[in-house]
Amino acid sequence: MSGAVVLAVLVILMSIDLRVREQVRTVLGTTSTVEAAGGRIGEVGAVLFEAARTQSIDHGPMMIFVAAATVLVLFMVRS
């Protein structure tokens, strides 16, 4: 379940942010040693984090709305 969520976030960020798309293409396009791939995955993680942070800063009010809506949905499902 959590893997699907991470994959969904990755797909959404790839569709929005060019930096993420380029990093994912770089990682998927290279076939090298495991050590080099680990470094590339770390780079993609850093780019994903930076893209998520940038998008959340740019769309602050929407992020607050989504967080509040998520909490309300969780309370509705729980009761």
C-alpha positions as CSV (number, residue, x, y, z in Angstrom):
1,M,0.0,0.0,0.0
2,S,2.7,2.5,1.0
3,G,4.7,1.6,-2.1
4,A,1.7,2.5,-4.3
5,V,1.5,5.9,-2.5
6,V,5.2,6.6,-3.2
7,L,4.7,5.5,-6.8
8,A,1.7,7.8,-7.1
9,V,3.6,10.8,-5.7
10,L,6.5,10.1,-8.0
11,V,4.2,10.0,-11.1
12,I,2.5,13.2,-10.0
13,L,5.7,15.0,-9.5
14,M,7.1,13.7,-12.8
15,S,4.1,15.1,-14.6
16,I,4.5,18.5,-12.8
17,D,8.3,19.1,-12.4
18,L,10.8,18.8,-15.2
19,R,13.7,18.3,-12.8
20,V,12.1,15.1,-11.3
21,R,11.4,13.8,-14.8
22,E,15.0,14.3,-15.9
23,Q,16.4,12.6,-12.8
24,V,14.1,9.6,-13.2
25,R,15.0,9.2,-16.8
26,T,18.7,9.4,-15.9
27,V,18.3,6.7,-13.2
28,L,16.2,4.4,-15.4
29,G,18.4,4.9,-18.4
30,T,21.7,4.0,-16.8
31,T,22.8,0.4,-16.3
32,S,25.8,0.5,-14.1
33,T,27.0,-1.0,-10.8
34,V,24.8,-1.2,-7.8
35,E,27.0,1.4,-6.0
36,A,26.5,4.0,-8.8
37,A,22.8,3.2,-8.9
38,G,22.5,3.8,-5.1
39,G,24.1,7.2,-5.6
40,R,21.7,8.0,-8.4
41,I,18.7,6.9,-6.3
42,G,19.9,9.3,-3.6
43,E,20.0,12.1,-6.1
44,V,16.5,11.3,-7.2
45,G,15.4,11.3,-3.6
46,A,16.9,14.7,-3.1
47,V,15.3,16.1,-6.2
48,L,11.9,14.6,-5.2
49,F,12.2,16.2,-1.8
50,E,13.2,19.6,-3.3
51,A,10.3,19.4,-5.8
52,A,7.8,18.5,-3.2
53,R,9.0,21.3,-0.9
54,T,8.9,23.8,-3.8
55,Q,5.4,22.8,-4.9
56,S,4.1,22.9,-1.3
57,I,5.6,26.4,-0.8
58,D,4.1,27.6,-4.1
59,H,0.7,26.2,-3.3
60,G,0.6,26.7,0.5
61,P,-3.2,27.4,0.8
62,M,-4.0,24.3,-1.3
63,M,-1.7,22.2,1.0
64,I,-3.5,23.5,4.1
65,F,-6.9,22.6,2.5
66,V,-5.7,19.1,1.5
67,A,-4.4,18.5,5.0
68,A,-7.6,19.7,6.7
69,A,-9.7,17.7,4.2
70,T,-7.6,14.6,4.9
71,V,-8.1,14.9,8.7
72,L,-11.8,15.4,8.2
73,V,-12.1,12.4,5.9
74,L,-10.2,10.3,8.4
75,F,-12.5,11.3,11.2
76,M,-15.6,10.6,9.1
77,V,-14.3,7.1,8.1
78,R,-13.3,6.3,11.7
79,S,-16.8,7.1,13.2
